[in-house]
């Protein structure tokens, strides 16, 4: 069982978004994977983004989307789910000996009620966003109990870090492993942080998938040395970002014994973090231009 995974293309917001999506699809085809999946912040539903959706849908195998926070900048979840041809904002599917679960962490919680992200309503206090809602939690418990296959999860916000109630999600996963009596939930992939690391928590491995395109720095990055004036004026996020010279993605091969995650390496386009006298991390997140290859034993 093999699949190709990428995250945070932000395809309409970088000058080579079309080429990045196309290179991912070509790699997936060359590797003869069983399916492809992207972890959110992919593209918009407007006509200018049709090229990215066409490239994605041109892959002949199964293909899956995860909702990202920026996917909710201009749409409701219903609009995005329908527009991208998703089966729901959260869902699961089986392939071979594995059960795959897609979660939706794009919910606000004000201490009393949960509200899904919609049309940029989530630009509020960080502590009030990135929640998995109670309805979804109950669904997750039931969904896990219905299968005896090994389980792998996908989410935009990382369960181990970026979800504000990720500890509750991890508790469900760990309790299911205890109930099942074997290492049933084995892997969880997340994006959102535009970084890369692997972390094991109570027997479950969490892998952060770097952006396919760039890292957001949040301060000017001398992008006038990186792109011509007309490009910088057209793509405003470049001012505060550092782009990679290649598309980042991973090819995951699953067996009964484990997962072989084959990552990709790129370089920062000049000027690099080193050129700007930056450190090797942004807060808690490694500042890197790669997805590191790793082997996970089940």
C-alpha positions in Angstrom: 0.0 0.0 0.0 1.5 3.3 -1.1 0.3 6.9 -1.1 1.6 10.3 -1.9 1.0 13.1 0.7 1.6 16.9 0.5 0.3 19.9 2.5 -0.1 23.7 2.3 0.4 24.2 -1.4 -1.3 27.7 -1.2 -1.2 27.2 -5.0 -2.9 30.5 -6.0 -0.7 32.5 -3.7 2.8 31.5 -5.0 4.1 32.3 -8.5 4.7 28.7 -9.4 1.7 27.1 -7.8 0.7 25.3 -11.1 4.2 23.7 -11.4 4.2 22.6 -7.8 0.9 20.8 -8.0 1.9 19.3 -11.4 5.2 18.0 -10.0 3.4 16.3 -7.1 1.0 14.6 -9.4 3.8 13.4 -11.7 5.7 12.0 -8.7 2.6 10.2 -7.5 2.1 8.7 -11.0 5.8 7.8 -11.3 5.6 6.0 -7.9 2.4 4.2 -8.9 0.7 5.1 -5.6 -2.7 3.8 -4.5 -4.0 7.3 -3.7 -3.0 10.9 -3.1 -3.9 13.2 -0.3 -3.3 16.9 0.6 -3.6 18.2 4.1 -5.3 21.5 3.5 -4.7 25.1 2.4 -4.6 23.9 -1.2 -6.5 26.3 -3.5 -9.7 28.3 -3.8 -12.9 27.5 -5.6 -12.8 30.5 -8.0 -12.2 30.3 -11.7 -8.5 31.3 -11.3 -8.0 28.2 -9.2 -9.6 25.8 -11.7 -6.2 24.8 -13.1 -5.1 23.4 -9.7 -8.3 21.5 -9.3 -8.0 20.1 -12.8 -4.4 19.0 -12.2 -5.5 17.3 -9.0 -8.5 15.6 -10.5 -6.4 14.5 -13.5 -4.8 11.9 -11.2 -6.4 8.6 -12.2 -6.3 6.9 -8.8 -8.2 7.9 -5.6 -7.6 11.4 -4.3 -8.5 13.0 -1.0 -8.6 16.4 0.6 -8.4 17.7 4.1 -9.9 21.1 5.1 -7.3 23.7 6.0 -7.9 27.0 7.9 -7.2 29.1 4.8 -9.6 27.0 2.8 -12.2 28.8 5.0 -11.1 32.3 4.2 -13.8 32.8 1.6 -16.2 29.8 1.9 -18.4 27.9 4.3 -17.5 24.3 5.0 -20.5 23.1 3.0 -19.3 25.2 0.0 -15.8 23.9 0.2 -16.8 20.2 0.7 -19.1 20.4 -2.3 -16.7 22.3 -4.4 -13.8 20.0 -3.8 -15.9 16.8 -4.2 -15.2 15.7 -0.6 -17.5 13.1 1.1 -17.7 15.3 4.2 -15.7 17.7 6.3 -14.4 14.6 8.2 -14.6 11.0 6.9 -12.8 7.7 6.7 -12.0 5.1 4.0 -10.3 1.7 3.8 -7.4 0.7 1.5 -6.0 -2.8 1.7 -5.2 -3.7 5.3 -5.5 -0.1 6.5 -8.2 2.3 7.8 -7.7 6.0 7.1 -9.4 8.8 9.0 -9.6 12.4 7.9 -10.3 14.9 10.7 -11.5 18.5 10.7 -9.9 20.8 13.3 -11.3 24.0 11.9 -13.7 24.9 14.7 -13.9 27.9 17.1 -14.8 27.4 20.8 -15.7 30.4 22.9 -16.1 28.4 26.1 -19.7 27.6 25.5 -20.3 26.7 21.8 -18.4 25.4 18.8 -18.6 27.2 15.5 -17.0 26.0 12.3 -14.6 28.3 10.4 -16.4 30.1 7.6 -15.5 33.2 5.5 -12.5 34.2 7.7 -14.4 34.2 11.0 -11.5 32.5 12.7 -9.1 35.5 12.9 -9.6 35.6 16.7 -7.6 34.7 19.8 -5.5 31.7 19.1 -6.8 30.0 22.2 -10.4 30.0 20.7 -9.6 28.3 17.5 -8.4 24.9 16.1 -10.8 22.6 17.9 -12.3 19.2 17.0 -16.0 19.5 17.8 -17.9 17.1 20.1 -20.0 15.6 17.3 -16.8 14.7 15.5 -15.2 13.3 18.6 -18.2 10.9 19.0 -18.0 9.9 15.4 -14.2 9.3 15.8 -14.8 6.9 18.7 -17.5 4.9 16.8 -15.5 4.9 13.6 -12.4 3.5 15.3 -14.5 0.8 16.9 -15.9 -0.4 13.6 -12.6 -1.6 12.2 -9.9 -4.1 13.1 -7.5 -2.7 10.6 -4.5 -0.5 11.6 -5.5 3.1 11.6 -3.8 6.2 10.1 -5.1 9.7 10.6 -4.8 12.9 8.6 -5.6 16.5 9.7 -4.5 20.0 8.8 -3.8 21.2 12.3 -1.4 18.7 13.9 -3.1 16.6 16.7 0.1 16.7 18.8 0.6 20.4 18.7 -1.7 22.8 16.8 -5.2 21.5 17.9 -6.3 23.2 21.1 -8.1 20.1 22.2 -5.6 17.7 20.6 -5.0 16.0 24.0 -8.7 14.9 23.9 -8.2 13.5 20.4 -5.0 11.7 21.5 -6.9 10.3 24.5 -9.5 8.7 22.2 -6.7 7.2 20.0 -4.8 5.8 23.0 -7.9 4.4 24.6 -8.8 2.6 21.4 -5.4 1.0 21.3 -5.9 -0.2 24.9 -9.4 -1.5 24.1 -8.3 -3.3 20.9 -5.4 -4.9 22.7 -2.9 -4.1 20.0 -1.2 -1.1 18.3 -4.2 -0.3 16.2 -3.7 3.5 15.7 -0.2 3.8 14.5 0.3 7.1 12.6 -1.1 10.6 12.4 0.0 13.1 9.7 -0.5 16.9 10.1 0.3 20.1 8.2 -0.4 23.7 8.9 2.9 24.6 10.6 5.1 24.7 7.5 7.7 22.6 9.2 8.9 19.0 9.6 9.4 16.7 12.5 8.5 13.3 13.8 7.3 12.7 17.4 6.1 9.6 19.2 3.5 10.1 22.0 2.3 7.0 24.0 3.1 4.6 21.1 1.6 6.7 18.3 3.8 8.5 15.8 2.9 12.0 14.7 4.5 13.4 11.6 4.5 17.0 10.6 4.4 17.4 6.8 6.1 20.6 5.6 4.5 23.0 3.1 4.9 22.0 -0.5 5.8 25.6 -1.2 7.2 27.9 1.5 7.5 28.9 5.1 5.7 31.9 6.5 8.2 34.0 8.6 6.0 36.9 9.5 8.6 39.6 8.9 10.1 41.0 5.7 12.5 38.5 4.0 14.1 40.7 1.3 12.0 39.0 -1.3 12.9 41.8 -3.7 16.1 39.8 -4.1 14.1 36.7 -4.7 11.5 37.7 -7.3 11.0 40.7 -9.7 8.8 43.6 -8.6 5.8 42.5 -10.6 5.8 39.0 -9.0 6.1 40.5 -5.5 3.2 42.9 -6.2 1.0 40.1 -7.5 1.7 37.7 -4.6 1.7 39.7 -1.4 2.5 36.8 1.0 6.0 36.5 -0.5 7.1 39.6 1.4 6.9 37.6 4.7 7.8 34.2 3.4 10.7 32.1 2.2 10.0 29.8 -0.7 11.5 26.4 -1.5 13.2 25.8 -4.9 11.4 22.4 -5.2 8.0 21.0 -4.3 8.0 19.2 -1.0 6.0 16.0 -0.5 6.4 12.4 0.7 5.7 8.9 -0.6 4.5 6.6 2.1 4.9 2.8 1.8 2.9 0.7 4.3 3.4 -2.9 5.3 2.2 -5.1 8.1 5.4 -4.1 10.0 5.6 -0.4 9.5 5.8 2.7 7.3 8.6 3.9 5.1 8.2 7.6 4.6 10.3 8.9 1.7 10.6 12.6 1.9 12.0 15.3 -0.4 14.8 17.8 0.0 14.8 21.4 -1.3 16.7 24.5 -0.7 15.5 28.0 0.3 15.6 30.4 -2.6 18.1 33.1 -1.8 18.2 35.0 0.5 18.0 32.1 2.9 17.4 32.1 6.6 21.2 31.9 7.1 21.7 35.0 4.8 19.2 36.8 7.0 20.9 35.8 10.2 17.9 33.8 11.4 18.1 30.8 13.7 17.2 27.2 12.8 13.7 27.4 14.1 10.6 29.6 14.3 9.5 29.3 17.9 9.0 25.5 18.5 9.1 24.6 14.8 12.2 23.7 12.9 12.9 26.2 10.0 13.7 23.7 7.3 13.3 23.2 3.6 12.7 19.4 3.6 10.5 16.6 4.6 12.9 14.1 6.2 12.7 10.4 5.3 11.8 8.2 8.3 10.9 4.6 9.0 8.2 3.9 11.6 7.8 0.4 13.1 4.4 -0.8 14.0 
